[in-house]
Amino acid sequence: MSFFIPAAFAEGAAPAVGPAGSGFEWVFLVGFLVIFYLMIWRPQAKRAKEHKGLIGGLQKGDEVVTSGGIAGKVSKVSDDFVVIEVSDTVELKIQKVAIAASLPKGTLKAI
């Protein structure tokens, strides 16, 4: 609470000394940042890069699974949307970002 005392009253007092730190606090801070980078940032960026590559490489005839669990074959690709053929008579129009994974060819016939 000494910061409330005006300078005129504290003139004769000894100068305040902060806590004696050995600089070891920086090791914890740097260690925390390294762990944050290795466990959170890097894997997240890797997954985002893989998903972007998956979405960018979609072509007609690819078999995909959406994030909602719908499996189908891509029948039409536009800029933001994909038309997925779920059965012979059912086609669904979904956003590209909703594609979760690409399946190997022939997987839908085996299901």
C-alpha positions as CSV (number, residue, x, y, z in Angstrom):
1,M,0.0,0.0,0.0
2,S,3.1,2.3,-0.1
3,F,2.1,3.6,-3.5
4,F,-0.6,5.6,-1.9
5,I,1.9,7.6,0.2
6,P,2.9,10.9,-1.5
7,A,6.6,11.3,-2.3
8,A,7.0,14.1,0.2
9,F,6.2,11.8,3.2
10,A,8.3,8.9,2.0
11,E,11.4,10.9,1.3
12,G,13.4,9.6,4.3
13,A,12.3,6.0,3.8
14,A,14.5,3.4,2.3
15,P,13.7,2.6,-1.4
16,A,11.3,-0.2,-1.9
17,V,12.9,-3.4,-3.3
18,G,10.8,-5.8,-5.4
19,P,10.8,-9.5,-4.8
20,A,14.2,-11.1,-5.4
21,G,13.7,-13.2,-8.5
22,S,16.4,-15.5,-9.9
23,G,15.0,-15.3,-13.5
24,F,13.6,-18.8,-13.1
25,E,10.1,-17.5,-13.8
26,W,11.1,-17.2,-17.5
27,V,11.9,-20.9,-17.7
28,F,8.3,-21.6,-16.7
29,L,6.9,-19.1,-19.1
30,V,9.0,-20.4,-22.0
31,G,8.2,-24.0,-21.0
32,F,4.5,-23.3,-21.0
33,L,4.7,-21.6,-24.4
34,V,6.6,-24.6,-25.9
35,I,4.1,-27.1,-24.5
36,F,1.2,-24.9,-25.8
37,Y,2.7,-24.9,-29.2
38,L,3.5,-28.6,-29.4
39,M,0.3,-29.9,-27.9
40,I,-2.3,-27.4,-29.2
41,W,-1.2,-25.1,-31.9
42,R,0.8,-27.5,-34.2
43,P,-1.7,-30.4,-34.3
44,Q,-4.6,-28.0,-34.9
45,A,-2.8,-26.4,-37.8
46,K,-1.9,-29.8,-39.2
47,R,-5.5,-30.9,-39.2
48,A,-6.7,-27.7,-40.7
49,K,-4.1,-28.0,-43.5
50,E,-5.2,-31.7,-44.2
51,H,-8.9,-30.7,-44.3
52,K,-8.2,-27.8,-46.7
53,G,-6.3,-30.2,-49.0
54,L,-9.2,-32.7,-48.8
55,I,-11.8,-30.1,-49.7
56,G,-9.6,-28.6,-52.5
57,G,-9.1,-32.0,-54.1
58,L,-12.7,-33.1,-54.2
59,Q,-13.7,-34.5,-57.6
60,K,-16.8,-36.1,-59.2
61,G,-16.9,-39.8,-58.2
62,D,-15.1,-39.5,-54.9
63,E,-16.7,-41.3,-52.0
64,V,-17.0,-39.1,-48.9
65,V,-18.4,-39.0,-45.4
66,T,-19.9,-35.7,-44.0
67,S,-19.5,-34.5,-40.5
68,G,-23.0,-35.6,-39.8
69,G,-22.2,-39.2,-40.8
70,I,-23.8,-39.3,-44.2
71,A,-21.8,-41.3,-46.7
72,G,-22.2,-40.8,-50.4
73,K,-20.6,-40.3,-53.8
74,V,-19.8,-36.8,-55.1
75,S,-21.8,-36.2,-58.3
76,K,-21.2,-32.4,-58.7
77,V,-18.7,-29.9,-57.3
78,S,-19.1,-26.2,-57.2
79,D,-17.2,-23.4,-55.4
80,D,-18.8,-23.7,-52.0
81,F,-21.2,-26.7,-52.3
82,V,-21.0,-30.4,-53.3
83,V,-23.9,-32.6,-54.5
84,I,-23.7,-36.0,-52.9
85,E,-25.5,-39.0,-54.3
86,V,-26.7,-41.0,-51.3
87,S,-28.8,-43.5,-53.3
88,D,-29.9,-43.9,-56.8
89,T,-32.7,-41.3,-56.4
90,V,-31.5,-39.2,-53.6
91,E,-29.0,-36.3,-54.0
92,L,-28.0,-34.0,-51.2
93,K,-26.5,-30.5,-51.6
94,I,-24.1,-29.8,-48.8
95,Q,-21.3,-27.3,-48.1
96,K,-17.8,-28.4,-48.8
97,V,-16.6,-27.7,-45.2
98,A,-19.1,-30.3,-44.0
99,I,-17.0,-33.1,-45.7
100,A,-15.2,-34.9,-42.9
101,A,-13.3,-37.6,-44.7
102,S,-12.7,-39.3,-48.1
103,L,-13.3,-43.0,-48.4
104,P,-11.4,-45.5,-50.6
105,K,-13.2,-46.4,-53.8
106,G,-15.7,-49.2,-53.5
107,T,-16.4,-48.6,-49.8
108,L,-20.0,-47.6,-50.4
109,K,-20.8,-50.8,-52.2
110,A,-19.3,-52.9,-49.4
111,I,-21.5,-51.2,-46.8
